[in-house]
Amino acid sequence: MISAILVGIVALEHLYILYLEMFLWTTPKGLKAFGTTKDIAEASKSLAANQGLYNGFLAAGLIWSLLYPDAAVARQLQLFFLVCVLIAAIFGGITAKRSILLVQGLPALAALLFVLMS
């Protein structure tokens, strides 16, 4: 049960990131969330939307894993998508902003550990 809740939290987090990147990138909330300027945000708007779409795919995979009727397959889906989130968080933390390691990586790692223990 705890693993399912944590997987759900990671999925919701990535839906929120999708929303920020695809729809709020150039707004004050988006600028603050990603620590960027209006000029940079305007110039990178299409890249951010693309990035947001990929976060949506991660969320969709995690939601799919929660709804899949076969528990063994659902667990494999959870492992796959959580590892993808964790790798993305590590890469983002190294190349973009260190806080990504905590904001995205830590919840994914916690969920992954609980899925592995279940």
C-alpha positions in Angstrom: 0.0 0.0 0.0 2.8 2.4 0.9 4.6 1.7 -2.4 1.4 2.4 -4.4 1.0 5.8 -2.5 4.6 6.7 -3.2 4.3 5.7 -6.9 1.1 7.9 -7.1 3.0 10.8 -5.5 5.8 10.6 -8.1 3.2 10.4 -10.9 1.3 13.5 -9.6 4.6 15.3 -9.2 5.4 14.7 -12.9 2.0 15.8 -14.0 2.6 19.0 -12.1 6.0 19.4 -13.8 4.3 18.8 -17.1 1.9 21.6 -16.3 4.7 23.9 -15.2 6.8 23.2 -18.3 4.1 23.2 -20.9 1.7 25.9 -19.7 3.5 28.1 -17.1 7.0 28.2 -18.4 7.0 31.9 -19.2 4.8 33.0 -16.2 6.1 34.3 -12.9 5.4 30.9 -11.3 7.3 29.1 -14.0 10.2 31.5 -13.9 10.5 31.1 -10.2 10.2 27.3 -10.2 12.9 26.9 -12.8 15.1 30.0 -11.8 15.1 31.5 -15.2 14.5 34.9 -16.8 11.6 36.0 -19.0 14.0 36.3 -22.0 15.5 32.8 -21.6 12.0 31.4 -20.9 10.6 32.9 -24.1 13.6 31.6 -26.1 13.3 28.1 -24.7 9.5 27.8 -24.6 9.2 25.1 -27.2 12.0 23.1 -25.6 10.3 23.3 -22.2 7.0 22.1 -23.7 8.8 19.1 -25.2 10.4 18.4 -21.8 7.0 18.7 -20.1 5.6 16.2 -22.5 8.3 13.7 -21.5 7.5 14.2 -17.9 3.9 13.5 -18.8 5.0 10.2 -20.3 6.7 9.3 -17.1 3.5 10.1 -15.2 1.4 8.1 -17.6 3.6 5.1 -17.2 3.4 5.3 -13.4 -0.4 5.7 -13.5 -0.6 2.7 -15.9 1.5 0.7 -13.4 -1.0 1.5 -10.7 -4.0 0.5 -12.8 -2.6 -2.6 -14.4 -4.6 -5.7 -13.3 -1.7 -8.2 -13.2 0.4 -7.4 -10.0 3.6 -8.9 -11.4 3.5 -6.9 -14.6 2.4 -3.8 -12.6 5.5 -4.1 -10.4 7.8 -4.4 -13.5 6.2 -1.3 -14.9 6.7 0.6 -11.6 10.3 -0.5 -11.5 11.0 0.6 -15.1 9.3 4.0 -14.8 10.7 4.8 -11.4 14.2 4.0 -12.6 13.6 6.3 -15.6 12.5 9.1 -13.2 15.6 8.5 -11.1 18.0 8.6 -14.0 16.3 11.8 -15.3 16.7 13.3 -11.8 20.3 12.4 -11.6 21.0 13.8 -15.1 19.0 16.9 -14.4 20.7 17.4 -11.0 24.1 17.2 -12.7 23.4 19.2 -15.8 20.7 21.7 -14.8 19.9 22.3 -11.2 21.1 20.4 -8.2 17.8 20.6 -6.4 16.3 18.3 -9.0 18.1 15.5 -7.2 16.0 16.2 -4.1 12.7 17.3 -5.6 12.5 14.5 -8.2 15.1 12.0 -7.3 14.3 11.5 -3.6 10.6 10.7 -4.0 11.4 8.3 -6.9 14.1 6.6 -4.9 11.8 6.2 -1.9 9.1 4.8 -4.1 11.6 2.5 -5.9 12.8 1.1 -2.5 9.3 0.4 -1.3 8.4 -1.3 -4.6 11.5 -3.4 -4.3 10.6 -4.4 -0.7 7.0 -5.2 -1.6 
